[in-house]
Amino acid sequence: MANNMRKRLAYVWFMKLKRKRDIVQNTWPECAYSSRIPRDKIHKRRLLFVEAILAYLHRPRIRDLWMHPRSLIWFDMVDETFCDELWYANFRVRKQTFSLILEKVERDICRISTPMRIAVSARRRLALTLYFLASTAEYRTIGNLFGVSRSFTCQCVKEVCCAIIKQFPKAITFPKGDELHQVLQGYEERRGNEQQLFPRDLVKEICGVDIPPFLVGDPAYPLLPWLLKGYPRNEASENQRKFNYQLSRARMTVENTFGRWKGRFPRFHKRVDMEVPSLIEVVHASCVLHNICEIRKDDFLPNWEEPNVFEEQIVAFDEIDAPDVERIRSALTEHFS
């Protein structure tokens, strides 16, 4: 009896194992395929995790403050309440002239507002640049008045000056044709010497020497084929002093023009804190603005006269051998004696 019971239990246990083995064999391909799916998903998840880490490490820095709050009240008050005289005293151009310039350059200096900040208007940009030229205030002071930063003030001045040069190309031109002859005739009537380089057909004969037009320089400059200067004062004879006097008269027009330019824009009474390439554009633009004001008869106020400030002495250049210019200067000396 006991043996039969053992045989039955052994049979049942054997059949159970066999059944399990058959189930495993029949379902193995499906299990193998299903096991590959989680591995692919795990690989993708790992890649996404790595990307998330890299994105976190290279995330943009969150600014606690995008820009410092600044007041716009000063220029808004000036723009609304200043009469033409007060405006002219502070910006050195009449309101009508300001509107004309703004109409020309507005398209070049206008900017579009963004969700991050409101753009500075073209009117404020132009006024800022004019105030920069019309004063000796620092960038920081001007920025505080107009509600902008110091760096923006510097950049704004450069951009507006470039726009002025672009939109007013004829404000500074070289005389040509009949206008050129009129200029020469005007200087000749004043017994001065022409101060520009002109075509060769305008050469005149004086005391047997062909005299072309010249640039006129002070004693600090060298004597060049295209630049005429006076004799040294300590060594000049009576006739040479007369020549120096006539040369000084010819230079007086240019000196007066530069004096009015510097008087209108006090920025150039001292050194300008700017790189040379940018400074050239600022000076060019200021000359354009000065010519516009002169053409439109914007009067030059008496209190704008350039003060007698100390100017750094220019180191004299070494003289070069220019025999033709010496002959020309000698002929002119004889002519004026």
CORJO-V977731 format. One record per run of one state. SS is the DSSP state (@ for helix, = for strand, . for the rest). FROM is the first residue (numbers start at 1). LEN is the number of residues. Records with the same first field share a line. If there is no record, write none. Layout:
BEGIN
SS = FROM-LEN  FROM-LEN
END
This chain:
BEGIN
. = 1-1  58-15  82-2  92-3  110-12  134-5  147-3  168-9  190-10  203-1  207-2  212-3  217-7  225-2  229-4  236-2  265-1  270-6  296-6  305-18  337-1
@ = 2-56  73-9  84-8  95-15  122-12  139-8  150-18  177-13  200-3  233-3  238-27  266-4  276-20  302-3  323-14
= = 204-3  209-3  215-2  224-1  227-2
END
